[in-house]
Amino acid sequence: MAEVDLSTREGDGQVVVALRGQLDMAGAASVAAAIAAVAAGEPQIIVDLAALEFIDSSGVAALVRGRNLARRAGGELLLAAPQQQVLRVLTLTRLIEAFPLHATVDEAARHSRRVEAVPVPSRRHRLASWPRGAIRSAARALTRERRPPRKQAEAAEALPPRAAPSPRPGRGQGISEC
């Protein structure tokens, strides 16, 4: 497995973190730690993905952790110049909508100056951060699984009780097979 190389450079109130190689489980922890250290000092972070050839779910998780840390510190984590494979993973995980994504580092740098800080809810209030419609539909689905809807229950009560099945000839009823 190839490793990921990380380099940083500062300028104009932001830090550019350049990733090169393959960001997988082996390198995700070090990348997450490096982004956390950067976010502690400068919350405006641009991650340059131009030389990143591969990313897996642990690498995506490291970027998400970095984004949350940057936002808590009053900044933002922006992604710049992702290759096709990295873009595909971000699209499949639906995180392409969560990250500000830019074609170049320069474009991300111009945009980072205009980003306002957005508070990130703490982990204690997980359910409260869900959209209310999603909570309601999940509650309805659970309710349907536990008990039948009222109309179905009323219809079941209106049916006459089932009679015991009548024995079929040929199965132990005195008729022998030849």
N, C-alpha and C positions, 0 to 999 in steps of 0.2 A: 504494500500500500504506500502510495505517495503521501507526503505530509503537506500541511498547509504552511506557507510562509506569511508572516504578518509584518507590515511596516507601517509606521505612522509619521505624519508630518503635520505641522500646525501652521495656521495662517488665517488672518481676518476673523478671529473669534470662532473658529471651528477647527476640528481635527479630522484629517483624512486618514482612514484606516484602509490600507491596501491589502487585499488577500490574494494569494497566488497559490495555485496547485489544487489540491482536493481537500475540501472541508467535510470530514466524516467524523465518526465517533472518536477516533484517535486524537483529533485536533480540536474538537468542539469545546472541550473544557478550557483549553488554553486561550482560545479565541474569546470565549465568554468572559474569562478573567481579564483579558487585555481590554476588551470593550468596557467592562465594569470600571477598570482603573481609569480609562480615558473619560468615561461619563462622570466620574467623581470630580475630575478637574475641569473639564469643558463639556457641557451637555450637548453642544451642537456637533454631531458626528456624521460624517459622510463615509460610507463603506464603499470603496472602489472594488467592484467585482469583475473588472475587465479581464483579469488574468486568472480568475477562479474557474477551473474547468469542471468541477463536480461539487455538488452539495447534497447531503442526505438529511434525514429528519433531525438528527442531532445538531447538525450545522444550522438548520433553520431555527431550531430551538435556541441556539446561542444568539442568533440575530434578534429573535423576539425578546429574549432576556435583556439584551443590550438596548433595544428600543424602549422597553418598559423603564429601565434605569435612567435612560436619557430623558424620558418624559417626566419622570418623578423629579428629576433635577432641574426641570424647567426648559429642557431642550428637545431635540428630535434626532432620530437616527434616520438618515436618508440613504437609499441604495442608488448606486450609479453604475452604468455600463455593464449590466449583467450579460453573460453569454447565453446562448440559446438553451443549453441544458439547465442552467440555473434558473432562467426565466420559466422554463417548463415546470420545474419543481415548485416554484413560488405560485404558479398558476394552479397547479393540481391541488396544492394545499390551501388554496384560496387566500393566501397571505399577500398576494399581489395587490389586493385592495387595502391591506393594513399598512403597508409601507409606502412612503413617498418614493417613487421610482423615477429616475432620470437617465437620459441617454448618455450624458457625460458628467464628469466630476465638476466641470466648470458650470454647467447648468444647475447641478445640485447646489453648488456654492452660492449661485445667485438666488436660488429659491430659499436656502437655509436662513438667509437674513430676514425673510419675510414671515417665517413660521412663528406662530404664537404657541406658547406652552399650553399643553392640555393635561389636566390632572388625570392620573391613572388610578382607578379604584383599587383599594387594598384587597388582598385575597380573602379577608374575613367576610366580605359581602359578595360572594360569588353569585348567589341566586338573584340578588338585587340588581346586579349589573346585566342580567339577561333581559331581552325585550319582553315586555309583559305578554304580548301575543304568544310567544313561544312557551311561556310558563302556563298560560291558560290552555293552550292546545295539548300540552303534555299532561296536564291535570285531567282534561277531558278524556284523553286516551286511556289513562290509568283507571278512571272511573268506569269507562265502558268495559274494560277487561274484568273488573271486579264483580259487577252486577249487570244483568241485561237491561236494556232500555225499558222504560215503563210500558210502552205499547206491547213489546214482545212478552213481558211478564203477564200482562192482562190477557193476551191472546192464549198464552199457555194455560192459564187458569180456566179459560172458557172451554177448552177442549175436554171431551169426556175422558175418563181414566182409561188407560190402555188395558185391554184384556190380555190375559196370559196367552202366549202363542199356543196354537193347537198342535198336537203331535202329528208329524208327517208319517204316512205309511211307509214301510220299508226300512225304518230305522229302529229296530228293536221292538216292533209292534206285533210280532208273531208271524210275519210274512217272511218266508225264507227265500233266499235267492237260489236259483238253480244253476 
